[in-house]
Amino acid sequence: MTRIAVGSRSFSKHPVLRAELAAKYPDTTFNDAGLALKGEVLIDYLRGHEKAVIALEPITAAVLAELPELKVISKFGVGYDNLDLAAMAERGVALGWRGGVNKRAVSELTICFAIDLLRHVTRSHQEIREGDWKLRPGRQLSERTVGIVGCGHVGKDLAVLLRAFGCRVLAHDILDFPEFYETHGVEACGLEELLGTADIVTLHLPLDPSTENIISADRLALMRADGFLINAARGGLVDEQALKTTLLEGRLAGAAFDVFATEPPEDPDLLNLPNFLATPHTGGSTDEGILAMGRAAIAGLDDNRIPEPGVHPL
């Protein structure tokens, strides 16, 4: 009988996902102790299992070297920067992964961030709680120019939603999607031009060596002083120290982040800025998104393949 280990705490606590996986694989170990799994603790937890459902647990070459029996890793979620794909390929460990399963949840959070920043919703709420009744006129999302950096699953879904608001949508991606752009009225754009033009810049990129700190101090300086930056993709895409300085100096109107280079974030000066919003990596965590991610992870235990650059995962 195939032994399965579920590293994710949220998957392990989800009654529907738990029941569906156990019905398919009765010999499943769930993370009922709520352990934060990494390093030796993760190795000990996964030892003796042939397949695993992994969320944010770091699967490194060192971890894989201690687990020769592990043959399949299925991803609970769409990001895979915590997986050493090269080491998996070298050891013949297959990856179960499906992109875009939580795209609507992330798109909706991005729109939530945009409206909150434009209308000063959270800032006004905090001021009222402190006894300060201050009218802060804002701007509408409708007919704003929004720049999407990374036009994959989430980026495309967001572009369609923004067009319903009458937004002008710019998109930058290393790949070209001419049919999608033409169908939905999206303008392909260079990164620097997008940064200098958009009212709102929103990031929807994976994290890898080519995208780490892609929004650097120099690129932040290109953005409009009345503009906003949103990151609901991956921590590490933005130079957070440079962002703090930019916000403090008034060279950017505001920012909203769901993800951080270190989680939980450790810079109270950034978190306490009145024009900075933060959520705890919750972009895909709607009831619907969690269920979709979990079912994709269950399917990935059987439907998987060896990682191959540019092919799997995309």
N, C-alpha and C positions, 0 to 999 in steps of 0.2 A: 504494500500500500504506500502510495506517494505521501511523503511528509511535507507539510506546508508550514512556513512560519510567517506571521504577519507582524512586521515591525511597527507599523503605524498605530499610535494610540487611538486616534479618532476612528480609524477603520475598526479596530478591536472593540470599541464601545458602541458601534452602530448596529442596532439590533437586526435591521433588514440585511445589511451586507454580511454580517456575521452568520446569519442563518443561511443565506444563499451560498456562501463559501463552504460552510460546514456540511451542507447537503451534498455538495459536489465532491468535497475532500474531507471526509470525516476525521482524518488524522491531521488536524490543524492546530498549531500552537498560536494562541492570541496573546497580545501584550497586555494582559489583564492587570499586571502590576503597575502599569503606566510608566515603564522605564524609559529614560532618555537614552537611546541606544547609539553608541558610537565606540570605536576602538575595540578594546578587549571585551567590553560588555556586549557589544554587538556580535562579535565573533562567538562568544559563548552562547548567546541567544540563538544564533543561526546554525550552530554546529549540529550536524545530524539531519538536517533538512535538505531536500533536493530542490525545492522551489521556495521563493519568498516574495511577499508583497511588501514593497518598500515605498515610503513617502519621502521624508527629508533625511533619513538616516544615511550617513556617508559611506558609500561602497567604494573603498579604495583598493589599490593593488595589494596592499598589505593585508586587508581584510580577506580578499579573495584567495590569497596565497594560503591562508589557514583553513579554507573551506573547499577542499577539492570535490566534495560531494554536491556542492551547490551548482545546479545546472541552468536554472531559470530565475531571473529577477523580473517581476512585473511591477510597473510603476503606478502608484496611487497618486495621480496628479500628472501634469504635463511637462513640468520642468525636469531636466535630467542633469543639471550641472553638479549634482551631488554624486553622480555615478562616473567612475573611471571607465569610459566606454572602450578605450584602447586595451586596458587590462582585461575587460570582459571578453573582448574579441580574441585576445591572445590565449585566454584560458578556455575558450569555447563556451562561455556562459551567454545564453540567449536573453534577449530583452523583450518583454511584453510592454508595449507602449502604443497609445493612441492619442494623436494630437487633437486639440480643439474641443475636448469633451466638456470643458467648463467655460468656454469662450463667452457665452452670454452673461454669466455671473461676473466675469472680469470687465466686460464692456459696460455693464450697468453700473458697477462701482466707479469706473472711470467717468461716466457721465455724472454720477453723484458727486464725485470730487470736483468736477468742472463747475457744476451749478453752485456747490457750496462755496468755492473760491470766488466765483463771480458775484454772488449775492451776500457774501460775508455771513453765512448762516451760523457756522460754529463760533466764529469770533463774536457775533452779536449775542448768541446764547450765553457765552461766557461772561460778557460784559453785563448782561441783564442779571445774571446770578450774583454778580458783584455789586449790584445796585446802580449800575451805570446805564441809563436809558438813552442810548445814542443812536440816532438815525444814520445808517451807512448806506447811501444809495449805491446800487450795484449795476451790473451789466447783464443783459440776457445772453444765454447761450445761442439763441437763434441768430443766424447770420454772422456769427463769429467765424474767424479762420482758425481751423484746428489742424495741427501738423501731427501726423501719425508716423512715428519712427519704428519701423518694423511692421510690414503688412502681411503677416501670416494669418493664422486662424482668428486670433482676437482682433488684430488690426483690421481685417476685412469686415468682421462682424460689426466693429465699432464704426467703421466708415459708413456702412448702410444706415445705422441708427442716427448718426450725425446728419446725414443728408435729409432725414425726416425733420430735423430742426432747421433746415435751410442753411446749414453751415457750408462754407467753402472748405473742402477737405484736401489737404496736401499729404502726400505719402512719400516716404523714403525707405527703400529696401535694397539690399544687394541683388535681389532678383527683380525681374520685370513682370508685371501682370497687366499687359495692355488691354486684354479683353475685359477684365474686371474693372480697370480704371475707366474705360470707355462706357461700360454699362452703367456704372454708378456715379459718373461725373467726378471722379477723383483725379487730381493732378499729380503726376509723378514729379519729384522735386529732389534736388541735391540737398544734403544734410545742412550745409551752412545756409543756403537760401531758405530752407524751411525754418530754421531756428530764428532767422532774422525777420521772417514774415508773419509767423503764426501768433495769434493771441494766446493760444493754448498749445503746448507741446506735450504729447503723451507718448510714453515709451512702451513698446511691446516686442521686446527682443529677448532672445536667450542670452545667458551669460557664458561667455567663452573668452579666450585671450584676445579676440578681435573686437569684442564689445565692452570689455572691462574699462570703466571710467570713460566711456565713449562721450559722455557729457562732462567734459573737463572744464577747468576754469576758463580757458580760452573760448570754448564753445558756449559756456554760460554767458560770457561777455557779448556774444552775438545776439542774445535774446532781447526782446523788447522790454523796457523797464516796466511797462504795464502788463506784461505777459505772465503766464503761469506755467509751471512744469509739473507733470504728473508721472509718477512711476508706480505702476501696478503690475510690473513684469518681474524683474529680478533685482535684488540688492547687488550693488557693485557696478551698476551701469553708470552711476553718477558719482563724481567726486563730492562727497558729502560735506567735507570741510570747506571746499570752494563754494558750495551752495549756501552754507551758513553765512559766509562772508558776503556773498551776493545779496542775500535777503536782508542782512543787517544794514548794508550800505544802501538799500533801496534801489538796487539795480535790477530787481525782479519783484513783481508785486506779490507773488506767493507761490507755494508749492504744496503738493499732497503726495505722500508716499505710503504705500502698503507694504513695501519691502525695503530692507536695509542690508548694508554690507555685513554687519554683525547683528544677529537677532537673538534676544531683544536688543534694540539700539542702546548705545551707551553714552550718548552725547546729550545731556539735559539742556544745554544751551540751544541746540537746534530744536529739540522737541518743545521747548517752552516759548519759542518765537510765536507771536500772535498771528503771523501770516503763514504758518506751517501746520499742516494737518497730517496726522499719522493714524494708521490702523494696523493691527497685528497680523500681517500676512494673511488676510482674510478674503482676498479677491475671488477665489474659486469656491469659497466656503458658504454657499447657499445650500439649503436642503436638496435642491434639485442638482446642483453642481456636485455635491459630495456623492450623491447616489450614482450619478453618471460616471464619476471618476472611479468609484468603487467597483461598479459593474465592468468597466473597461479593464480594471486591474484583475478581476476574476477571470475575464475572458483571456487576458494576456498570459495567464499561467499555461494555457494550451496553444494560443495563437501568438507566436513569438519568433524571433530570428536573431542571429548573431549581429551585433552592431556593425554597421558599415558606413563610413563617412559619406554624408550627402544622400544616403539611401534610407538608412534606418538607424536612429530616428531622424525625421526631417526637421 
